[in-house]
């Protein structure tokens, strides 16, 4: 069967998800819009009344917003690393899921920096980062790195979508509004699939795949250095760069598995996204869990064994005030995927998805434990002050904006799947329905 004929068959199969939205889909989108609007109301409340409506004070100047920023940027880099690596290794099994990784990258990159804006008291001074930024400042490094990453990942996504955009442009049976047809025509930029065009596209995509991998590692390392170049206890660490990169890919792998499960159920992709895909990504998650556990152990062991006064104070706060979160983040979040994926009898789609969801929660808590307890253990102790000044507790404003960010991520992901097939159409070979005994082929 020719590539055009097989693509048309797949387009007929995936056309309903682009052409119409069912009642449940409309309710889902309405719910997400409602949560996003709640977030905008919380933002208005904060801007009109000031940061006093948040839990951030002179001592703990960073809170949930920075945690969300680190988390969303992390899963964006994970999406870039996974999609770029799978593309370069030409793994055939990647094709039904690689687009989800690409969407995760772009959507997270668009949402993550927004949480930085919520931390800034004077948004009118934001242009000063561009106009008067000092290259000695790690914040300037981050602005440059994130801007570069956004540009590179958008270009990589566009190149990866180009063949499918041309297929949608030429597929006469697709019943979509005229504006969508015009959009497909404009974005396809005259691509017809000639041998010369295919060769150029392949070379360009390969180059960008390698670049986004390098950019992702560099950018998240820069984000880690913003913490580690300070002298704060718990942050001043030489392993924060690789620690952040491993944690980012680990959390992003969990998000990818949950997205696979969601779209597989909603769009009935059981023939394309099989147990094999969950096991393969699960194996990657298992390896990352082992690395993450090792880095976490190394980080806390050296602090505890070094017996430095400020590090001892931080560890005391962790075990006194955050014991349950510490156990969930650094023990359960590591052991569950190791057990579920490590034992063949437990490798079911549901079990792997549950393990991935636990990983997502654990890695968000890990970011929280990196940010908040450290700021609660300053070099200069605060004496005879209000408890709210020395300790942090997020308010409804911060939780509403957090929920709004998550809802916006889900909303943009849903809308993206209504514009472009969530599964790659061009050159997609039929996957086996059973995983078999050999994985990562």
C-alpha positions as CSV (number, residue, x, y, z in Angstrom):
1,X,0.0,0.0,0.0
2,X,1.4,3.4,-1.0
3,X,2.1,6.1,1.6
4,X,-0.8,8.3,0.3
5,X,-3.3,5.4,0.5
6,X,-2.3,4.4,4.0
7,X,-2.3,8.1,5.1
8,X,-5.8,8.5,3.7
9,X,-7.0,5.5,5.6
10,X,-5.6,7.0,8.8
11,X,-7.1,10.4,8.0
12,X,-10.5,8.8,7.7
13,X,-10.0,7.2,11.1
14,X,-8.8,10.3,12.8
15,X,-11.1,12.8,10.9
16,X,-13.9,12.7,13.5
17,X,-11.7,14.1,16.3
18,X,-10.9,17.1,14.1
19,X,-14.3,17.6,12.5
20,X,-16.6,17.6,15.5
21,X,-16.6,17.7,19.3
22,X,-19.1,15.5,21.2
23,X,-21.1,16.5,24.2
24,X,-18.6,15.2,26.7
25,X,-15.8,17.0,24.9
26,X,-17.8,20.2,25.0
27,X,-18.4,19.8,28.7
28,X,-14.7,19.0,29.3
29,X,-13.7,22.2,27.4
30,X,-16.3,24.3,29.3
31,X,-15.0,23.0,32.6
32,X,-11.4,23.8,31.7
33,X,-12.4,27.3,30.6
34,X,-14.2,27.8,33.9
35,X,-11.1,26.9,35.9
36,X,-8.9,29.1,33.7
37,X,-11.3,32.0,34.3
38,X,-11.1,31.4,38.0
39,X,-7.3,31.7,37.7
40,X,-7.7,35.0,35.9
41,X,-10.0,36.2,38.7
42,X,-7.4,35.3,41.2
43,X,-4.7,37.1,39.2
44,X,-6.9,40.2,39.1
45,X,-7.4,39.9,42.9
46,X,-3.6,39.7,43.4
47,X,-2.8,42.6,41.0
48,X,-5.4,44.9,42.5
49,X,-4.6,44.1,46.2
50,X,-0.9,43.3,46.0
51,X,1.1,40.2,47.1
52,X,-0.3,40.4,50.6
53,X,-3.1,38.1,49.3
54,X,-0.5,35.4,48.8
55,X,1.5,33.5,51.4
56,X,4.8,35.0,50.3
57,X,6.5,37.3,52.8
58,X,9.9,38.8,53.4
59,X,11.3,35.5,54.5
60,X,9.7,33.1,52.0
61,X,9.8,35.3,48.9
62,X,9.1,32.3,46.6
63,X,6.3,29.9,46.8
64,X,4.0,27.8,44.7
65,X,4.4,30.1,41.7
66,X,8.1,29.2,41.4
67,X,7.4,25.6,42.1
68,X,4.9,25.6,39.1
69,X,7.5,27.4,37.0
70,X,10.2,24.8,37.6
71,X,7.7,22.0,37.1
72,X,6.2,23.2,33.8
73,X,9.7,24.1,32.4
74,X,10.9,20.7,33.5
75,X,8.2,18.7,31.6
76,X,8.7,20.9,28.6
77,X,12.4,20.0,28.4
78,X,11.4,16.3,29.0
79,X,9.1,16.5,26.0
80,X,11.9,18.0,23.9
81,X,14.5,15.4,25.0
82,X,12.1,12.4,24.5
83,X,10.8,13.5,21.1
84,X,14.2,14.6,19.9
85,X,15.9,11.4,21.0
86,X,13.2,9.1,19.6
87,X,13.4,10.9,16.3
88,X,17.2,10.6,16.0
89,X,17.1,6.9,16.9
90,X,14.4,6.3,14.3
91,X,12.5,4.0,16.7
92,X,9.5,2.8,14.7
93,X,7.3,2.4,17.8
94,X,7.7,6.2,18.6
95,X,5.4,7.4,15.8
96,X,2.0,7.1,17.5
97,X,3.2,9.0,20.6
98,X,5.9,11.4,19.5
99,X,3.4,14.1,18.7
100,X,2.2,14.1,22.3
101,X,5.7,14.7,23.5
102,X,6.1,17.6,21.0
103,X,2.8,19.1,22.2
104,X,3.9,18.7,25.8
105,X,7.0,20.7,25.0
106,X,5.4,23.7,23.4
107,X,2.4,24.0,25.7
108,X,4.5,23.7,28.9
109,X,7.0,26.3,27.5
110,X,4.1,28.7,26.9
111,X,2.6,28.3,30.4
112,X,5.7,27.9,32.6
113,X,7.1,31.5,32.3
114,X,3.7,32.9,33.1
115,X,4.1,31.8,36.7
116,X,7.2,34.0,36.9
117,X,5.1,37.0,36.0
118,X,2.8,36.2,39.0
119,X,5.8,36.4,41.3
120,X,6.7,39.9,40.1
121,X,5.3,42.8,42.1
122,X,6.0,45.4,39.5
123,X,5.1,44.0,36.1
124,X,5.8,47.4,34.5
125,X,9.5,46.8,35.2
126,X,9.5,43.6,33.2
127,X,10.9,45.2,30.0
128,X,14.0,46.1,32.0
129,X,15.1,42.5,31.8
130,X,15.5,43.0,28.1
131,X,16.6,46.6,28.0
132,X,19.0,46.6,30.9
133,X,19.8,43.0,31.6
134,X,23.2,42.3,33.0
135,X,25.0,39.2,31.6
136,X,26.4,38.6,35.1
137,X,22.9,37.9,36.4
138,X,21.6,34.3,36.3
139,X,18.1,35.7,35.7
140,X,19.4,37.2,32.4
141,X,20.8,33.7,31.5
142,X,17.4,32.2,32.1
143,X,15.6,34.8,29.9
144,X,18.0,34.2,27.0
145,X,17.9,30.4,27.5
146,X,14.0,30.2,27.6
147,X,13.6,32.5,24.6
148,X,16.0,30.4,22.6
149,X,14.3,27.2,23.7
150,X,10.8,28.4,22.8
151,X,12.0,29.4,19.3
152,X,13.9,26.1,18.7
153,X,11.0,23.9,19.9
154,X,8.4,25.7,17.9
155,X,10.5,25.3,14.8
156,X,11.1,21.6,15.6
157,X,7.3,21.1,16.1
158,X,6.5,22.8,12.8
159,X,9.0,20.7,10.8
160,X,7.5,17.6,12.5
161,X,4.0,18.7,11.6
162,X,4.7,19.8,8.0
163,X,3.9,16.5,6.2
164,X,0.7,16.0,8.1
165,X,-0.3,19.6,7.4
166,X,0.1,18.8,3.7
167,X,-1.9,15.6,4.0
168,X,-4.8,17.6,5.7
169,X,-4.6,20.2,3.0
170,X,-5.0,17.7,0.2
171,X,-7.6,15.4,1.9
172,X,-10.8,16.4,0.2
173,X,-13.0,14.2,2.5
174,X,-12.2,16.3,5.6
175,X,-15.3,18.3,6.6
176,X,-13.9,21.3,8.5
177,X,-14.6,25.1,8.3
178,X,-13.0,27.1,5.6
179,X,-10.7,28.9,8.0
180,X,-9.1,25.5,9.0
181,X,-8.6,24.6,5.3
182,X,-6.9,27.9,4.7
183,X,-4.8,27.4,7.8
184,X,-3.6,24.0,6.6
185,X,-2.8,25.5,3.1
186,X,-0.8,28.4,4.5
187,X,1.1,26.3,7.0
188,X,1.9,23.6,4.5
189,X,3.9,26.2,2.5
190,X,3.6,24.4,-0.8
191,X,5.0,21.1,0.5
192,X,4.1,18.3,-2.0
193,X,6.4,15.5,-0.8
194,X,8.8,15.5,-3.7
195,X,12.0,13.5,-3.1
196,X,14.0,16.7,-2.9
197,X,11.6,18.2,-0.3
198,X,11.5,15.0,1.7
199,X,15.3,15.0,1.8
200,X,15.5,18.6,2.9
201,X,12.8,18.1,5.5
202,X,14.5,15.0,6.9
203,X,17.9,16.8,7.2
204,X,16.3,19.9,8.8
205,X,14.3,17.8,11.3
206,X,17.3,15.8,12.3
207,X,19.3,18.9,12.8
208,X,16.6,20.5,15.0
209,X,16.1,17.3,16.9
210,X,19.7,17.4,17.9
211,X,19.6,21.1,18.7
212,X,16.5,20.9,20.9
213,X,18.1,18.1,23.0
214,X,21.2,20.2,23.5
215,X,19.1,23.3,24.2
216,X,16.9,21.5,26.7
217,X,19.9,20.3,28.7
218,X,21.5,23.7,28.7
219,X,18.4,25.6,29.6
220,X,17.4,23.4,32.5
221,X,21.0,23.5,33.7
222,X,20.8,27.3,33.7
223,X,17.6,27.2,35.7
224,X,19.3,24.9,38.2
225,X,22.3,27.3,38.4
226,X,20.0,30.1,39.4
227,X,19.6,28.2,42.7
228,X,23.1,26.6,43.0
229,X,25.1,29.8,42.5
230,X,23.5,31.3,45.7
231,X,24.8,30.4,49.2
232,X,21.4,29.4,50.5
233,X,21.5,26.1,52.4
234,X,20.0,23.3,50.3
235,X,20.7,25.2,47.0
236,X,24.5,25.7,47.0
237,X,25.2,22.3,45.3
238,X,27.5,21.3,42.4
239,X,25.1,18.5,41.3
240,X,22.0,20.7,40.9
241,X,22.5,20.9,37.1
242,X,22.3,17.1,36.3
243,X,19.9,16.7,39.3
244,X,17.4,19.1,37.7
245,X,17.8,17.6,34.2
246,X,17.1,14.1,35.5
247,X,14.1,15.2,37.6
248,X,12.7,17.2,34.6
249,X,12.9,14.2,32.2
250,X,11.5,11.9,34.9
251,X,8.4,14.1,35.5
252,X,7.9,14.7,31.8
253,X,7.9,10.9,31.2
254,X,5.1,10.6,33.7
255,X,3.1,13.4,32.0
256,X,3.6,11.7,28.6
257,X,2.3,8.3,29.9
258,X,-0.8,10.0,31.4
259,X,-1.4,11.8,28.1
260,X,-1.1,8.6,26.2
261,X,-3.7,6.9,28.5
262,X,-6.1,9.9,28.2
263,X,-6.0,10.2,24.4
264,X,-6.0,6.4,24.0
265,X,-9.3,6.2,25.9
266,X,-11.0,9.3,24.5
267,X,-10.1,8.8,20.8
268,X,-10.1,5.0,20.9
269,X,-6.5,4.6,19.8
270,X,-6.1,1.1,21.2
271,X,-4.8,-0.2,17.8
272,X,-2.1,2.4,17.6
273,X,-1.1,3.1,21.2
274,X,-0.6,-0.4,22.7
275,X,0.8,-2.0,25.8
276,X,4.2,-2.0,24.0
277,X,4.3,1.8,24.1
278,X,3.4,2.0,27.8
279,X,6.1,-0.6,28.6
280,X,8.7,1.2,26.5
281,X,8.1,4.6,28.1
282,X,7.7,2.8,31.4
283,X,11.2,1.4,31.0
284,X,12.6,4.9,30.4
285,X,10.7,6.0,33.5
286,X,12.2,3.1,35.5
287,X,15.8,4.1,34.5
288,X,15.1,7.7,35.3
289,X,13.6,6.7,38.7
290,X,16.9,5.0,39.5
291,X,19.0,8.0,38.5
292,X,16.7,10.4,40.4
293,X,16.8,8.2,43.5
294,X,20.6,8.2,43.3
295,X,20.9,12.0,42.9
296,X,18.4,12.6,45.7
297,X,20.3,10.2,48.1
298,X,23.7,11.9,47.2
299,X,22.2,15.3,47.8
300,X,20.8,14.6,51.2
301,X,23.6,12.3,52.3
302,X,26.3,14.9,51.8
303,X,24.3,17.5,53.6
304,X,23.6,15.3,56.6
305,X,27.1,13.8,56.9
306,X,28.8,17.2,56.4
307,X,27.1,18.4,59.7
308,X,27.2,22.1,58.5
309,X,25.0,24.1,60.8
310,X,22.7,25.6,58.2
311,X,22.3,22.3,56.4
312,X,21.4,20.6,59.7
313,X,18.8,23.2,60.2
314,X,17.3,22.6,56.8
315,X,17.2,18.8,57.3
316,X,15.6,19.3,60.7
317,X,12.8,21.4,59.1
318,X,12.3,18.7,56.4
319,X,11.9,15.9,58.9
320,X,9.9,17.9,61.4
321,X,7.4,19.9,59.2
322,X,7.6,18.1,55.8
323,X,8.1,14.5,56.8
324,X,5.1,13.0,54.9
325,X,5.8,15.1,51.8
326,X,9.5,14.1,52.0
327,X,8.6,10.4,52.1
328,X,6.1,10.7,49.2
329,X,8.4,12.7,47.1
330,X,11.7,10.8,47.6
331,X,10.7,7.3,48.5
332,X,7.2,6.5,47.1
333,X,7.9,8.5,44.0
334,X,11.0,6.4,43.3
335,X,10.0,3.0,44.5
336,X,6.5,2.7,42.9
337,X,7.7,2.9,39.2
338,X,10.7,0.7,40.0
339,X,8.3,-2.0,41.4
340,X,5.6,-1.6,38.8
341,X,7.8,-1.6,35.7
342,X,10.5,-3.8,37.2
343,X,8.2,-6.8,37.6
344,X,6.7,-8.1,34.4
345,X,3.4,-9.3,35.9
346,X,2.7,-5.7,37.1
347,X,3.3,-4.2,33.7
348,X,-0.3,-3.4,32.7
349,X,-1.5,-0.1,31.1
350,X,-3.4,0.8,34.2
351,X,-0.6,0.1,36.6
352,X,2.0,2.0,34.6
353,X,-0.4,5.0,34.3
354,X,-1.0,5.0,38.1
355,X,2.7,4.9,38.7
356,X,3.2,7.8,36.2
357,X,0.6,9.8,38.0
358,X,2.3,9.2,41.4
359,X,5.6,10.3,39.7
360,X,4.0,13.6,38.6
361,X,2.7,14.3,42.1
362,X,6.1,13.3,43.7
363,X,8.1,15.5,41.4
364,X,5.9,18.5,42.0
365,X,6.4,18.0,45.7
366,X,10.1,17.6,45.1
367,X,10.3,21.1,43.6
368,X,8.2,22.4,46.6
369,X,10.7,20.8,49.1
370,X,13.6,22.4,47.2
371,X,12.1,25.9,47.3
372,X,10.1,26.5,50.5
373,X,12.0,24.7,53.3
374,X,15.2,26.3,52.2
375,X,13.7,29.8,52.4
376,X,12.3,28.9,55.8
377,X,15.9,28.3,57.1
378,X,17.7,31.6,56.4
379,X,21.2,32.5,57.4
380,X,19.9,35.3,59.6
381,X,17.3,33.8,61.9
382,X,14.1,35.8,62.4
383,X,13.3,36.2,66.1
384,X,10.1,37.3,67.8
385,X,8.2,37.6,64.5
386,X,4.8,36.4,63.4
387,X,4.7,32.7,62.4
388,X,3.2,33.7,59.0
389,X,6.3,35.8,58.3
390,X,8.8,33.0,58.9
391,X,6.8,30.1,57.4
392,X,4.9,29.8,54.2
393,X,1.4,28.6,53.5
394,X,-0.2,29.1,50.1
395,X,-3.5,31.0,49.9
396,X,-6.6,30.4,47.7
397,X,-5.2,32.9,45.2
398,X,-2.1,30.8,44.6
399,X,-4.0,27.5,44.4
400,X,-6.5,29.0,42.0
401,X,-3.7,30.2,39.7
402,X,-2.1,26.8,40.0
403,X,-5.4,25.1,39.0
404,X,-5.8,27.6,36.2
405,X,-2.3,26.8,34.9
406,X,-3.0,23.1,34.9
407,X,-6.4,23.6,33.3
408,X,-4.9,25.9,30.6
409,X,-2.3,23.1,29.8
410,X,-5.1,20.5,29.4
411,X,-7.2,23.0,27.4
412,X,-4.5,23.8,24.9
413,X,-3.6,20.1,24.6
414,X,-7.3,19.3,23.9
415,X,-7.6,22.2,21.3
416,X,-4.3,21.1,19.6
417,X,-5.7,17.6,19.2
418,X,-8.8,19.2,17.5
419,X,-6.5,21.0,15.0
420,X,-4.0,18.3,14.2
421,X,-4.3,14.5,14.6
422,X,-2.8,13.6,17.9
423,X,-1.2,10.6,16.2
424,X,1.3,11.1,13.4
425,X,-0.5,10.3,10.1
426,X,2.3,10.3,7.5
427,X,4.5,7.2,7.4
428,X,2.7,5.6,10.3
429,X,3.1,1.8,10.2
430,X,0.6,-0.4,12.0
431,X,1.8,-1.4,15.4
432,X,1.2,-4.9,16.8
433,X,-1.7,-5.2,19.3
434,X,0.4,-7.0,21.9
435,X,3.7,-5.9,23.4
436,X,5.4,-9.3,23.2
437,X,8.5,-10.1,25.3
438,X,11.0,-7.7,23.6
439,X,10.8,-4.0,24.2
440,X,12.4,-0.8,22.9
441,X,12.9,-2.2,19.4
